[in-house]
Amino acid sequence: MNRLAPRGGESAGRSTNERFPPPDPTSENDRCDQGRPGRRATIRPPGLPGKARRARMEEVEQDSSLVDQRADQTAQHIRQTWESRSGPKLERTTWNQRASLRGGRRNHSPASGEPALKLQQVGRGGTPSWDEREVAGGRGSQVREPSNERNLYKRIKELWKRSMRKAATLILDGEERTSAKPSLEAQTAFWEPIMSSPEDLARDARPARAAGVEPLWSLWEPITIEEVRLLRPKKDTAAGPDGVGPGDWGRIPDVVKALLFNCIQCIGRCPDAILDSRTILIPKTDGAMDPALFRPLSIPSVILRHYHRVLANRVAVGVKMDRRQRAFMATDGIAQNTSLLAAVLHDAKRRLKPLHMAVLDVKKAFDTVSREAIDRAMAHKGVPPPMSEYISDLYKRAKTRIEVDGMRSEPILPTRGVRQGDPLSPVLFNMIMDQVLNSVPTTVAYPLGDTGVSALAFADDIILLASTRDGLQESLNGVATGVRQQGMELMPAKCATLSIEVDGRGKRRKVTAESPFLVDGTAVKMLTIEDEFKYLGVMFDCNGPAWRPLDIRDKLDRVSRAPIKAQMRLKVLDTYLLPRYIHTLTMGKTSHAELKAIDKLIRRAVRGWLRLPHDCPNAFIHASRDQGGLGVASLATVVPHIKRCRLEAIDQSGAFFAADLIGSEWTRKRLDWCHRASHTPARWARELHGRVDGVELRDTRKARSSYQWINDPYCTVPTADYIHYVHVRCNALPSPRETYQRSQRPPRAGSVSRWVPNQGLRKPDILAHNNEEAVILDVQVISGAANLEEASKKKRDYYHRNASLMQSVADRCSLPVEQISVEAITLTWRAIWARSSEEILRSMGCGQAVLNGLSKRVLFGSYLNFWAFNRRRRGAR
């Protein structure tokens, strides 16, 4: 078959010499002649016609060295001529790309949808770099990848197998997140004095146990098996210093675990074997080298964490916390506090009301809280004495070792702070912060509707609000005293205040920076109208959430340039890249236009990774996998949907401010913005199924095996095959123009209709049997336009009516005919399963991996049939 054969018409019937005339000796494009069989190839020097050329050839043949020289010159001239006329160099030029360059139906240029690829003129602008070739998927490029890139690919591949999260961090952030860090000695020298320093707290005149508070003895009742079962540790949790992992602990029966926990509870003392912990240090910022910029996280034994999780759940249910504290509760506290703050700022602006607020920072609150404050907080909340004594004894005896890069320090006995990483720590810290919030005057607040908002608290992130300057200063003085009584301290240098005054006559508001507020006698920074502050991951200014333009190009380019496979790129995008921005976009300030622009960049990148044509519908990229799409999140769809759900959930949360927050003008505007979203998840599916190429995907959700193979982060399928499968799924296989002009019926169908008789012996694909029953399985791959269940029923009836076949199978399996059943396994050519077929194979013991393999095999067969059909078409021309 000749790839350069004409497309058809009169020239199709010409002879080879007519279609391809011999090259013109005077043409500059033809420099070589292979000669006749058995003769040595001769060299045609350029630009010498007729007799002069023959004379020149005789001279050349007399001098072999001159022949070699002319051959080198001619080869170089041919190469330069071809490179100067061939245009942009296409990496791994496929038949589809060649067809598009010849004017095929699909104008699938490798540059479409590939933002990082820069096509360069070979011989004029150099050759593409390895990174550019990787974006194009250039496995067939002539430019060899550098050795350091191969090493990086090997490193990422090994890291990917151990931890996808760490590999994704390396891809997205580079070496800065995994580079140098403080040594064990430096971390120990900084953290040991903080952990073991003597307590420094102000005297609290309040009694140890508040009057009228009765012990909640339900917190110390025997542990039940149901509690043990429901509150199991997570499977991906880390092991403690004893080396017992969640898998090891999970193999022990729940009744034995409950017995062990009740023994600990009866003794009232934690066993020494599971008492200690190891402390790892998590950086707060990228590339942190200062130990102060790390957060300690203690990891005790999995056994102890399981027991404390049961106790913490009891405390969370039985102990009533301050209603202003929204952290560590079974509610969306972040959405509640950020929305409430935004509503307050918007209300003050709209109604021209004065507002004074302070954003407080507590210095290492979790690490410096007093042990005496913990005991006093438990007493005030009604924790029974046996439980309080157990926790006090635990904190007095428990030691820890700081761990850095696998090395551990000497044991350290902390004398203050709560153990971050222990399930009991959040509820204990909330009890302590309740004592701080009780120091806020009850008469100071900002009125939002019928609700007075005096403070917003999320763990140690506190914002105080007031309608007057004096009221805010009074709240600051009370909180500063309350913090000192718990062994902590405020950091005035990191605190900030915002003061919005209103001119009653001119009906104008202004942000004043005069007369700063005081915290422990130190002046606190006053925010101006241009300043911003951060609260729970969202940037605010004096009007509410601040506008922060989001540029995702750099991260997408990092994913495109990384030496990883297409499946890994999709996983990094969907699981690690886009979730980074969901919270900021959801609770911050954005617009539909910005979200659509980001979606456009994402679609361009995905088209480049999977080599999808430019006319591949957006619905195929954004529709969920169970609807037949790739499942890549559309921010223009996801962000309004999540925002609406989180705002509506506030109304059902039972928060004291829920009614006034939902009824505020800010919330109404935000909900209206969410409803104006152009697309919803269901709309992407309807748009995909409404297309000619997508109507066959309408039944994808009925069987899990129809879409499970798409999620392939471990690259069980070669990348080239995976891309082909995606092309088959969305019907994006390249086709030349004449494929659409001629008959659409594949030759496969015609051959089957000719060779399969209407009568005779019918041979099923599979006969599965045991001593009790036999099942006839017949597999069929059909068009997606048909009803799959009806096709399966028709296939079953086809065999059921053949009594001789059923009797033959019964005789062969030595079973009665009544125990012979017929089942049809029906799939479409795009690997969409009939639901009954999937259920049949599952009932016969086939796991999900087997079913996924069958789906891939069908897709592979469809792809091979397509190329075989097109080769025959081109050969016929």
Secondary structure as the mmCIF struct_conf table of DSSP 4:
data_model
#
loop_
_struct_conf.conf_type_id
_struct_conf.id
_struct_conf.beg_label_comp_id
_struct_conf.beg_label_asym_id
_struct_conf.beg_label_seq_id
_struct_conf.end_label_comp_id
_struct_conf.end_label_asym_id
_struct_conf.end_label_seq_id
TURN_TY1_P TURN_TY1_P1 ARG A 3 LEU A 4
BEND BEND1 GLY A 8 GLY A 9
HELX_RH_3T_P HELX_RH_3T_P1 GLU A 10 GLY A 13
BEND BEND2 ARG A 14 ARG A 14
HELX_RH_AL_P HELX_RH_AL_P1 THR A 16 ARG A 19
BEND BEND3 PHE A 20 PHE A 20
HELX_LH_PP_P HELX_LH_PP_P1 PRO A 21 ASP A 24
TURN_TY1_P TURN_TY1_P2 PRO A 25 THR A 26
TURN_TY1_P TURN_TY1_P3 GLU A 28 ASN A 29
STRN STRN1 CYS A 32 ASP A 33
BEND BEND4 ARG A 36 ARG A 36
TURN_TY1_P TURN_TY1_P4 PRO A 37 GLY A 38
BEND BEND5 ARG A 39 ARG A 39
STRN STRN2 THR A 42 ILE A 43
TURN_TY1_P TURN_TY1_P5 PRO A 46 GLY A 47
HELX_RH_AL_P HELX_RH_AL_P2 GLY A 50 GLN A 62
HELX_RH_AL_P HELX_RH_AL_P3 SER A 64 ARG A 85
BEND BEND6 SER A 86 SER A 86
STRN STRN3 PRO A 88 PRO A 88
HELX_LH_PP_P HELX_LH_PP_P2 LYS A 89 LEU A 90
TURN_TY1_P TURN_TY1_P6 GLU A 91 ARG A 92
HELX_RH_AL_P HELX_RH_AL_P4 TRP A 95 LEU A 101
TURN_TY1_P TURN_TY1_P7 ARG A 102 GLY A 103
BEND BEND7 ARG A 105 ARG A 106
TURN_TY1_P TURN_TY1_P8 PRO A 110 GLY A 113
TURN_TY1_P TURN_TY1_P9 PRO A 115 ALA A 116
STRN STRN4 GLN A 121 GLN A 121
TURN_TY1_P TURN_TY1_P10 VAL A 122 GLY A 125
HELX_RH_AL_P HELX_RH_AL_P5 TRP A 130 VAL A 135
TURN_TY1_P TURN_TY1_P11 ALA A 136 GLY A 137
TURN_TY1_P TURN_TY1_P12 ARG A 139 GLY A 140
BEND BEND8 GLN A 142 VAL A 143
HELX_LH_PP_P HELX_LH_PP_P3 ARG A 144 PRO A 146
HELX_RH_AL_P HELX_RH_AL_P6 SER A 147 ARG A 162
HELX_RH_AL_P HELX_RH_AL_P7 MET A 164 ASP A 173
HELX_RH_3T_P HELX_RH_3T_P2 GLY A 174 ARG A 177
TURN_TY1_P TURN_TY1_P13 THR A 178 THR A 178
BEND BEND9 SER A 179 SER A 179
HELX_RH_AL_P HELX_RH_AL_P8 LEU A 184 SER A 196
BEND BEND10 SER A 197 SER A 197
HELX_LH_PP_P HELX_LH_PP_P4 PRO A 198 GLU A 199
BEND BEND11 ARG A 206 ARG A 206
BEND BEND12 ALA A 208 ARG A 209
TURN_TY1_P TURN_TY1_P14 ALA A 211 GLY A 212
HELX_RH_3T_P HELX_RH_3T_P3 TRP A 217 TRP A 220
BEND BEND13 GLU A 221 GLU A 221
HELX_LH_PP_P HELX_LH_PP_P5 PRO A 222 THR A 224
HELX_RH_AL_P HELX_RH_AL_P9 ILE A 225 LEU A 230
TURN_TY1_P TURN_TY1_P15 LEU A 231 LEU A 231
HELX_LH_PP_P HELX_LH_PP_P6 ARG A 232 LYS A 234
TURN_TY1_P TURN_TY1_P16 LYS A 235 ASP A 236
HELX_LH_PP_P HELX_LH_PP_P7 THR A 237 ALA A 239
TURN_TY1_P TURN_TY1_P17 PRO A 241 ASP A 242
HELX_RH_AL_P HELX_RH_AL_P10 PRO A 246 GLY A 250
TURN_TY1_P TURN_TY1_P18 ARG A 251 ARG A 251
BEND BEND14 ILE A 252 ILE A 252
HELX_RH_AL_P HELX_RH_AL_P11 ASP A 254 ILE A 267
TURN_TY1_P TURN_TY1_P19 GLY A 268 GLY A 268
BEND BEND15 ARG A 269 ARG A 269
HELX_RH_3T_P HELX_RH_3T_P4 ASP A 272 ILE A 274
TURN_TY1_P TURN_TY1_P20 LEU A 275 LEU A 275
STRN STRN5 SER A 277 PRO A 283
BEND BEND16 LYS A 284 THR A 285
TURN_TY1_P TURN_TY1_P21 ASP A 286 GLY A 287
BEND BEND17 ASP A 290 ASP A 290
HELX_RH_3T_P HELX_RH_3T_P5 PRO A 291 LEU A 293
STRN STRN6 PHE A 294 PRO A 300
HELX_RH_AL_P HELX_RH_AL_P12 VAL A 302 GLY A 318
BEND BEND18 VAL A 319 VAL A 319
HELX_LH_PP_P HELX_LH_PP_P8 LYS A 320 ASP A 322
TURN_TY1_P TURN_TY1_P22 ARG A 323 ARG A 324
STRN STRN7 GLN A 325 GLN A 325
BEND BEND19 ALA A 327 THR A 331
HELX_RH_AL_P HELX_RH_AL_P13 GLY A 333 ARG A 350
TURN_TY1_P TURN_TY1_P23 ARG A 351 LEU A 352
STRN STRN8 LEU A 355 LEU A 360
STRN STRN9 VAL A 362 VAL A 362
TURN_TY1_P TURN_TY1_P24 LYS A 363 LYS A 364
HELX_RH_AL_P HELX_RH_AL_P14 ALA A 365 THR A 368
HELX_RH_AL_P HELX_RH_AL_P15 ARG A 371 HIS A 380
TURN_TY1_P TURN_TY1_P25 LYS A 381 GLY A 382
HELX_RH_AL_P HELX_RH_AL_P16 PRO A 385 ARG A 397
STRN STRN10 THR A 400 VAL A 404
TURN_TY1_P TURN_TY1_P26 ASP A 405 GLY A 406
STRN STRN11 MET A 407 ARG A 408
STRN STRN12 ILE A 412 ILE A 412
BEND BEND20 ARG A 416 GLY A 417
TURN_TY1_P TURN_TY1_P27 GLN A 420 GLY A 421
BEND BEND21 ASP A 422 ASP A 422
TURN_TY1_P TURN_TY1_P28 PRO A 423 PRO A 423
HELX_RH_AL_P HELX_RH_AL_P17 LEU A 424 LEU A 437
TURN_TY1_P TURN_TY1_P29 ASN A 438 SER A 439
BEND BEND22 VAL A 440 VAL A 440
TURN_TY1_P TURN_TY1_P30 THR A 442 THR A 443
STRN STRN13 TYR A 446 LEU A 448
TURN_TY1_P TURN_TY1_P31 GLY A 449 ASP A 450
STRN STRN14 THR A 451 VAL A 453
STRN STRN15 ALA A 455 PHE A 458
TURN_TY1_P TURN_TY1_P32 ALA A 459 ASP A 460
STRN STRN16 ASP A 461 ALA A 466
BEND BEND23 SER A 467 THR A 468
HELX_RH_AL_P HELX_RH_AL_P18 ARG A 469 GLN A 485
TURN_TY1_P TURN_TY1_P33 GLN A 486 GLY A 487
STRN STRN17 LEU A 490 LEU A 490
HELX_RH_3T_P HELX_RH_3T_P6 PRO A 492 LYS A 494
STRN STRN18 ALA A 496 ASP A 503
TURN_TY1_P TURN_TY1_P34 GLY A 504 LYS A 507
STRN STRN19 ARG A 508 THR A 512
BEND BEND24 GLU A 514 SER A 515
STRN STRN20 LEU A 518 VAL A 519
TURN_TY1_P TURN_TY1_P35 ASP A 520 GLY A 521
STRN STRN21 THR A 522 ALA A 523
STRN STRN22 LYS A 525 MET A 526
HELX_LH_PP_P HELX_LH_PP_P9 LEU A 527 LEU A 527
TURN_TY1_P TURN_TY1_P36 ILE A 529 GLU A 530
STRN STRN23 PHE A 533 TYR A 535
TURN_TY1_P TURN_TY1_P37 LEU A 536 GLY A 537
STRN STRN24 VAL A 538 ASP A 541
TURN_TY1_P TURN_TY1_P38 CYS A 542 ASN A 543
STRN STRN25 GLY A 544 PRO A 545
HELX_LH_PP_P HELX_LH_PP_P10 ALA A 546 ALA A 546
STRN STRN26 TRP A 547 TRP A 547
HELX_RH_AL_P HELX_RH_AL_P19 ARG A 553 ARG A 561
BEND BEND25 ALA A 562 PRO A 563
HELX_RH_AL_P HELX_RH_AL_P20 ALA A 566 LYS A 571
HELX_RH_PI_P HELX_RH_PI_P1 VAL A 572 LEU A 577
TURN_TY1_P TURN_TY1_P39 LEU A 578 LEU A 578
HELX_RH_AL_P HELX_RH_AL_P21 PRO A 579 MET A 587
BEND BEND26 GLY A 588 GLY A 588
STRN STRN27 LYS A 589 LYS A 589
HELX_RH_AL_P HELX_RH_AL_P22 HIS A 592 LEU A 610
TURN_TY1_P TURN_TY1_P40 ARG A 611 ARG A 611
TURN_TY1_P TURN_TY1_P41 HIS A 614 ASP A 615
BEND BEND27 CYS A 616 CYS A 616
HELX_RH_AL_P HELX_RH_AL_P23 ASN A 618 HIS A 622
BEND BEND28 ALA A 623 ALA A 623
HELX_RH_3T_P HELX_RH_3T_P7 ARG A 625 GLN A 627
TURN_TY1_P TURN_TY1_P42 GLY A 628 GLY A 628
BEND BEND29 GLY A 629 GLY A 629
HELX_RH_AL_P HELX_RH_AL_P24 LEU A 635 ASP A 651
TURN_TY1_P TURN_TY1_P43 GLN A 652 GLY A 654
TURN_TY1_P TURN_TY1_P44 PHE A 656 PHE A 657
HELX_RH_AL_P HELX_RH_AL_P25 ALA A 658 ILE A 662
TURN_TY1_P TURN_TY1_P45 GLY A 663 GLY A 663
BEND BEND30 SER A 664 SER A 664
HELX_RH_AL_P HELX_RH_AL_P26 GLU A 665 HIS A 675
TURN_TY1_P TURN_TY1_P46 ARG A 676 ARG A 676
BEND BEND31 SER A 678 SER A 678
HELX_RH_AL_P HELX_RH_AL_P27 PRO A 681 HIS A 689
TURN_TY1_P TURN_TY1_P47 GLY A 690 GLY A 690
BEND BEND32 ARG A 691 ARG A 691
TURN_TY1_P TURN_TY1_P48 VAL A 692 GLY A 694
HELX_RH_3T_P HELX_RH_3T_P8 VAL A 695 LEU A 697
TURN_TY1_P TURN_TY1_P49 ARG A 698 ASP A 699
HELX_RH_3T_P HELX_RH_3T_P9 THR A 700 LYS A 702
HELX_RH_3T_P HELX_RH_3T_P10 ARG A 704 SER A 706
TURN_TY1_P TURN_TY1_P50 TYR A 707 TYR A 707
HELX_RH_3T_P HELX_RH_3T_P11 GLN A 708 ILE A 710
TURN_TY1_P TURN_TY1_P51 PRO A 713 TYR A 714
BEND BEND33 VAL A 717 VAL A 717
HELX_RH_AL_P HELX_RH_AL_P28 THR A 719 ARG A 729
TURN_TY1_P TURN_TY1_P52 CYS A 730 ASN A 731
HELX_RH_AL_P HELX_RH_AL_P29 ARG A 737 GLN A 741
BEND BEND34 ARG A 742 ARG A 742
BEND BEND35 ARG A 745 ARG A 745
HELX_RH_AL_P HELX_RH_AL_P30 PRO A 747 TRP A 755
BEND BEND36 VAL A 756 VAL A 756
BEND BEND37 ASN A 758 GLY A 760
BEND BEND38 ASP A 765 ASP A 765
STRN STRN28 ILE A 766 HIS A 769
BEND BEND39 ASN A 771 GLU A 772
STRN STRN29 ALA A 774 ILE A 782
TURN_TY1_P TURN_TY1_P53 GLY A 784 ALA A 785
BEND BEND40 ALA A 786 ALA A 786
HELX_RH_AL_P HELX_RH_AL_P31 LEU A 788 HIS A 800
TURN_TY1_P TURN_TY1_P54 ARG A 801 ARG A 801
HELX_RH_AL_P HELX_RH_AL_P32 ALA A 803 CYS A 813
TURN_TY1_P TURN_TY1_P55 SER A 814 SER A 814
HELX_RH_3T_P HELX_RH_3T_P12 VAL A 817 GLN A 819
STRN STRN30 ILE A 820 THR A 828
TURN_TY1_P TURN_TY1_P56 TRP A 829 ARG A 830
HELX_LH_PP_P HELX_LH_PP_P11 ILE A 832 ILE A 832
STRN STRN31 TRP A 833 TRP A 833
HELX_LH_PP_P HELX_LH_PP_P12 ALA A 834 ALA A 834
HELX_RH_AL_P HELX_RH_AL_P33 ARG A 835 SER A 843
TURN_TY1_P TURN_TY1_P57 MET A 844 GLY A 845
HELX_RH_AL_P HELX_RH_AL_P34 GLN A 848 ALA A 876
#
